[in-house]
Amino acid sequence: MRARRLVALTAATSLLVAGCGSGGDDTSTATTVRSATTTATTPSTTSDATTTTTGGGAREVACPETAAVEELIGGPVDRTMSSGSTSSADLEGLNLSYRYQGCSYELDDNGQGEVSVTRIVDHDAEGSIFEALLDAREGDFVTDGFEEVTDLGDEAYRVGTELAVLTGEVMALFEVSDADDQPDADLRLELAEALLSEGGGILSETELDCDEIAAMAPVGLGTLESTGSAPATSIVDGVTLETKGCHMTFADGATARVGVAPSAQWDAWVEAERNSGFTVELDQTEVAGSPAFDDGDVLIVNDDPDRPLRITSRGDDLDPDPATLRRQLAELVLKG
């Protein structure tokens, strides 16, 4: 189940149409279509400010001097007050909202780029808003994240709940879910390593022996109950991937799937997955000694548990790149 997705970030929809199969000769087919739509926070700006008050007696949110921001960005900027709100809801109807205030800086001279330095000034989280936001993002990253996996095949990535591996002339996809339908990363890796250790023969793009593949399933999955052919088609931002595959079910309710496709499809598919609006980014780090995380659009720094720092950056003309600039802006604020 996908965790809470902030509406300030990219939201996504998916359509899954699947049949069910059991036994060596049965076949299940699945088609997954993934496309993304973008929504936004509710921001507001007013002109030319150095501070903004949080209301309710809270102290002011200080904005970096315009000259210091211009030095980082490498060009003149217009500074305005910035405020807005962000809200999210997960599939269970749990809501998480917050308001932020501070300043934004937009490149002038017809440049395309804008950064903001704000603080979260109000929220409805139970306890730490930083921990609540990080927990939500971690949940999304487990189901929709993209990250490189080393020392596996010729090239490998974790793509959502699948482990994708390029090996010789074949690209292979591995997926394992426990009895509660939650991804099991350890058993997924163990299944991949077991099948890859057999060489290219067992993972053939022309013919798969599902009984032979099932026999290689990790002991931790339990007693095999059924296996069957499971071809699938996925469409990610216009890139179609068709795989032959095998589906396995186990006595305690765990499931596994192995899919294969010609390696010629690898580069286009990886690029589509990496850049898809459906894909979740997460970089947990520290800034000036304070815990922080960057979701690809927003950097949140827990330097003040009551009012975490919130940095955004966007635009084609920003220099350095937006992620580096977010970090540098945070350091500018915190090291003052």
N, C-alpha and C positions, 0 to 999 in steps of 0.2 A: 504494500500500500504506500503510495507516495505521500510524503510528509508535507507540511505546510509550505506553500509557495508564496513569497511576498509579491504583491501586485506591483511593487516598484520594479521588480525584475521581470524577466521574460516568463510568461505563462505558456502552457502548451496543451494540446489536445491529442489524443490518440484513439484510433479505432482498431479494435481487435475482433476478427471474425475467425473462429476456430472450431474444428471438429474434434472428436475424441477417438482414440484408438487404443486397443489392447490386444496382446497376442502378437506373435511374430509376423503375421501376414496382414494385420490391420494397418490402416493408414490414417493419420490425422494431418490436416493442412491448416495453416494459419497465414493470414495476411495482416500485416501491421502497417498502418499509414500514420506517419508522424509529421505534423506541421505545426508551426508556432505562430502565435499572435502576441503582440507586445502591448502591454498596458502601462500605466504610469502612476506615480504619486500625484498628490494634489499640491503643487508648489505655488508660492506667491512671492513676488519681489517688489521692493520699493527702492527708490534711488538713494545712492551715495550715503553709506553709513559705515561707522567704525565699530559700533556695538549694537546689540539687540537685546532687549530684556526678555526674560522668560516668563514673566507674569507670576502672580501668586507669591511675590516677595523673594523669588529666587534671584541669585546674583546674575549680572550681565554676562552674555556670551561675547568674548572678545574676538574680533576678527583680525587676521594678519594685516600688516600694513600693505597697501597697494604696491609700493615699490619692491617689497620683498617678494611678493607673488610674481610681479613682472620679471624679476631677476630669474626666478625658477623657470617660468614659462618661456622667457626669451622674447617678450614683446609687450606692448602696452595693453592694459586691460581696463575695463569699466567695472567698478565695484558697486554692488547693490545689496540691500538687505535681502535675506532669503528665509522663507519659512514654508512649512508644508506638513503633510501627514502621510503616513503609509499604513496600510492595513493588509491583513492576510487571513486566509481561512483554509483549514485542511479538510480532508474528505469526511472527517467526523464532525465538522461544524465548529471546531475550536478556533477562536479568533485571537489575533495578536495585532495590536495597533500601537503606533507611537506618533508623536509630533516632534518636529525639529525646528531649530532657529539658528541663524547665523548670517553668513554673507556668501554671495556668489561673485565670481570674477569672470567676465566674458572678454575674449580677445576682441579688440577693435581693429581698425584698418582692414575690415572685410575678412578677417581670419575666422575660421570655423573652430571654435573651442570654448569650453566653459568648465570651470571648476567651482566647487562649493566647499566651504568650511563651516560646518554647523555642529550643534550638539543636540542630542535627544533630550527634550525638556519635559516630556510627559509620556506615559505609556500605561497599558493595562496588563502588563505581565505580572504574574505572581512571583515576586522575588526579582532577581537581576534581569534587566532587559537584555543585557549583553549575552548572558547565558541562554536566555530564551531564543534570541535570534540565532545564536550559534547552533543550538540544538536543532532548530528547524532546518537550518541550512545543512547540517550534517545528515539529517534524515533524507533530504532531497538528494544530497551527493551520493548516498549509498545506492539509490535507485536510478539516478539520472546523471551521475558524474562520468567524467572521462579522464583517465590517467594512464600513463605509460607503465607497463610491467616489464621488468628487466629479467634477463637470463631465462627466457622462454621462447623457443622457436627462433625464427629469423627476426621477428618483430612482434610485439604484443601490446595490447591495451585492454584495460577494463572499461567497458562501454556500458554504462548502466548496470544491469544485473548480469550481463554477459562478459565472458572473457574471450577476446578475439585474438587469434594467433595466426600469423603468416608462417607457413612451413613449406618450403619448396614450392611446388606448383599448386598448393592448396591453401586456402584460408579456412580456418576452423573456428566455430563458435561453441562455447561451452556455457551451460547454465544449470545451476542446481538450486532447488528450493527445499526448505525443510517442511515438516508437517503443517506448519502454520503459514506456509506460502511465503516465507521470508527468505531472501537470498542467503546462501551459505558459502561465503568466500573461501573458506578453508577446503571444503570438500570439492568445490568447483575447481580450485587449483590442483587438488590431488587427482581429480578425474582427468584434467588436461595433461598433467605430467605423465600419468599412466598410459594414456593413448599415444602421446607424442613419443614416448620411449619405445614404442613398437615400430617406429619408422613410418614412412609414408604409405605403406600398403593398407593399413587398417583404416586410414582416413583418406579415402579415394574419392575424387570428384565424380567418377563414373559409376561406382557401385559401392554401397555400404552394406555390411553384414551386421544388422542390429543385434543379433544374438551374440556375435563375437565382441561387439562394442560393450554390450551389457555385462559380459563376463569380466570386463576390465574395471567395472565400477568399484569405487572404494568400499571397503568393508563398512565404513562408518555410515553408509547409506542404508544399511540393513539388508533384509531379504528381498530380492527382486520378485516383484509380483507380475509384471507384464512389460513387454517392450513392443515397439512397432515403428513403422516408417512414419516420418513426420516432416515432409517438405514444408517450406515456408517462404513467404515473400514479404520483404519489408521495403518501405518507401520512406526515405529520409530526405527532406528538402529536394525532392525531384530525382534523387538517385535510387534506383531499384536494385535490390539484392535478392536473388533467388538462391535458396539453399536446399540441398538434399539433407535429410536428417533422420535421427532416431530419437524416439521419446521413451523414457523409462519411468515406471512407477514402482514404489517400494511399499512393503507391508505397513510401515508406520505412517504412510502418507507423504513421504518425501518424493520429489520428482527430479528428473534430470533430462536435459536435451543436448544432443550433439548435432551441429549442422556443419556442412561443408559447401564450399563454392570454389570456382577457379580463382587462382591468385590474381588474374588480370583485373578482377573487380576490387581488389584491396585498396589501392590508392584513392580512388574516387569515393569509396564508401567511408574510409577513415576520415578523409577531408570533410565529407558531409556531416559525419557524426561530430567531429571536433568543433565545427563551426555552427552547428544547428542551434537555433534558439531553444530547443528542447533540452540541450545539454547544460548541466549545472556545474559551475566553477566554485572552487573553495580552496583558499590558501590560508592556512592557520599560521600565524607568525607572531612576532613581537615588534613593537615600535617604541623606542626610547624606554625599554624595560617593561612596557605594559602589554598584556595580552591583546591580540588583535586578530581579525580575519578579514579577508578580501574576497568578495563573491564575483569579481570580474567587472562590477560596476560601482560598488560601494565598499569603502574601507571603514570598519568600525573598530575603534580603539577604546579599551576599557581602562582608561587612565583615571576616570572619575566614575565610580559605580552609579552615582546618582544622575550623571549627565555624560554618557559616553560620547566621545568625539566621532563625528560622521563626516567622511570626505568622499566627494564624488568628482569624476572627471570624464569628459566626453568631447569628441571632436577630432577631425582629421588633421588639424594643424597644430595640435599640442605637441610639445617637445620638452622633455622626453616622452616616452610612451605613457598612456594613461595610468597603468598600474604603478610604474615607477614614480610618476608625478604625484599620485595619491599618497604614497609613502613619504615622499619628500615634503609635501604639504603638512602631513601629520607631524613629522619631525620638526618642521618650522614652528608649528604651534606649541609643541611640547617642550622643545629645547629653548624656545623663545629668545 
